[in-house]
Structure formats: structure tokens, C-alpha cells
């Protein structure tokens, strides 16, 4: 099965699993993003999602590490939902479709560490 067809199928399954359209997230102006480092090897960003905000369904070219600092973040990836709490970390392999959502009533602050290919 061609890789693009498999990826498309995975996105559809993940969308059904999430159970609602991701377009209902809070306006992007309410999501804050503070880039701390961006070079050829890594991009490190401190993100703050207000209650109800989400990332939209997307995938990154390289692997990603998410570390929650405050609040709680729901991560939908690889066909399951994982609740990330303060001091928890999650490894996401490259090209994995995923969505992060703050389903709580408090802001969620987390680090997104995007690993890039080094050649």
C-alpha cells in the first residue's frame, strides 16, 4: 500500500477517534508560543494553551518530545488518547499524525522539542 494512502487512512482514523472536528479550537491569538531555540538540529518552544485550545491535527517531519510544565494536555496520537500531566513527557516518532488539546479548565504550559534531521 502506498505510504501516502496509509498516511491518509491514519489521519481519517485519528480524526474519527478524536470524535469531533478540530476546527473548534480557541483562536490562535490566545495560544502563546515562545521560541527558545531554533537551529539546524532542534527547535524548542514553550507553548501555552488556554482551556479548549488545540493544535489541529498535524504531523512533524522529525520526532517530537512534549514535556508538560503546568496544567494538563490531552495528546491524541497513534490511535489513542494520553493525558499528560506536569513533569510527564511523551516521545512522538517522526511523521506521526497527532493533536494536542487542553481539555481542562486551566491553562496548559508545555515544552515542544522538535528534533530535526542533521546531515
C-alpha positions, 0 to 999 in steps of 0.5 A, a space after each residue: 500500500 502506498 505510504 501516502 494512502 496509509 498516511 491518509 487512512 491514519 489521519 481519517 482514523 485519528 480524526 474519527 477517534 478524536 470524535 469531533 472536528 478540530 476546527 473548534 479550537 480557541 483562536 490562535 491569538 490566545 495560544 502563546 508560543 515562545 521560541 527558545 531555540 531554533 537551529 539546524 538540529 532542534 527547535 524548542 518552544 514553550 507553548 501555552 494553551 488556554 482551556 479548549 485550545 488545540 493544535 489541529 491535527 498535524 504531523 512533524 517531519 522529525 520526532 517530537 518530545 512534549 514535556 508538560 510544565 503546568 496544567 494538563 494536555 490531552 495528546 491524541 496520537 497513534 490511535 489513542 488518547 494520553 493525558 499528560 500531566 506536569 513533569 510527564 513527557 511523551 516521545 512522538 516518532 517522526 511523521 506521526 499524525 497527532 493533536 494536542 488539546 487542553 481539555 481542562 479548565 486551566 491553562 496548559 504550559 508545555 515544552 515542544 522539542 522538535 528534533 530535526 534531521 542533521 546531515 
